[in-house]
Amino acid sequence: MQVTGHAIADGLFTDEAQPRLIGGQDLESGRIVFPCPTGDRFAPIPLSRTGTLWSYTIQRYRPKSPPYAGPEAFRPWPVGYVELPGQVIVEARLTNVAFDAITIGMPLEMTLIPLDPDAAEPVLIYAFQPIGASA
Amino acid sequence: MSGDVCIVGIGIHPFGRTDGTSGLDQGVVAVRAALADAGIAWPDVQFAYGGSDAAGNPDTMVERLGLTGVQFINVRNGCAAGGSALFSAQMAIKSGEFEIGMAVGFDKHPRGAFNALPSEYNLPEWYGDAGYMITTQFFANKITRYMHEHGISQTSLARVANKAFRNAVHADHAWRREPVDIQTILDAPLVSDPYTKYMFCSPAEGGVALILASEKKARELGKPLIRLKAAAMRTRPPGSFEVFAPSIDIGGGKATATRIASADAFRMAGIGPEDIAVAQLQDTEAGAEIMHMAENGFCADGDQERWLAEGLTEIGGKLPVNTDGGCLACGEPIGASGLRQVYENVVQLRGDGGGRQVPGDPKTAFTHVYGAPGVSAVTILER
């Protein structure tokens, strides 16, 4: 199911049916980073939609606001690093997966989730889920 | 200048929570103790470097200590603030310009986790909005990967915390001084998996002051010569995995600021990790102590599992680590934390450790701090 809403920031992911993160490629060295830095040293490059889990943890307490802009009501969420083959390792929320089913190396795909699931017009953030999983 | 820079006076205000006393006043308490320890008066101090992250400008303490016109430079360098103040103080004496001066650090943080803002770290606003701007999250991700690669168990994390609270029983300046058994540590609520609440240090309060002098001046004062053989502060190399990292290079995470800083410090001191008798390693969380044992060259990655099971980092062990309970038991006032490690090493080298004294008359001592956004500071002391 595709969630509706608006992106948390411009230039983070592509406007496609199956969105991809937008990294930045160093024009001299070819090194890829995420997000794409401003300035003329890096060119935007769409990143792989799929990758494998590199590391993870569970955020068990509500982060302080500011800067956290999520809902007051807090449920723990998993967050980790996903290796996009041949490109870069990106930090991302994990979704649609039981905490005890998370393992390093598991295949994942990118999706969008609302920062606040109860908001009428939610802000969308990128996340990764087990390939083929759904909410 | 000939000879080494020596530490001739140490002072500390207890770490933890001291309601009603500002961070700066805790720094002043530490300065007065250090002056008394050195047997000098404030007007004898020729220069000072002061570190504070959240408790105001250190140079304002001249109002409390006396308006002597002393040169006083403020240092703001994240978790390396204390180390940077010490490095700078050392260079001022090495230059030959000064004979005696001070490095001081203090802080007072609000309760709960640090709330860093993206703009302070050159990061976009969305990174904080989405809930990534959290040090505990990074530390947990880092140790999860490390445990996976090097076969470290959660029990080893608990052993580190257990040791910290046991050592702190004997340290007057420590905050959490009640022993906690390993099972209680493991069964406590998780903060960020695999870390339970006993495995993270807390932001705290405290102050530390060190008086440094040229070797000639130290001899005049008649103090035991605690020589600062090396002080190194370094920033991150390519391919490292640091606090607040939206992405990491593939294959990254192996090179660290700590590896560079410690290698340089050992080179300056002309000794190796095997020569160190006692070490204070940054342990803002239990896994940090484990990773820093290897990053500083004391053991190979993965050997920590055996080292901890065999008690090799206990006070009577092969390499005692965090003899006053470290950050886990003392808490972390950022500006003071790195100087607390040096304070503790001077106590140990003088043989004044009481119930936590490292046996065998230690002659060499090592300190290490690490912090955002990838900085590390290391010192080596010799007596």
Interface residues (C-beta under 8 A of the other chain):
Chain A: I8 A9 L12 G23 R31 V33 F34 P35 W54 S55 Y56 T57 I58 Q59 R60 Y61 P63 K64 P66 P67 Y68 A69 G70 W77 V79 G80 Y81 E83 G86 Q87 V88 I89 V90 E91 R93 F99 I104 L115 V123 I125
Chain B: G112 A113 N115 A116 L117 P118 P124 E125 W126 G128 D129 A130 G131 Y132 M133 I134 Q137 A140 N141 K142 T144 R145 H148 P189 L190 V191 S192 D193 P194 A245 P246 S247 I248 D249 I250 G252
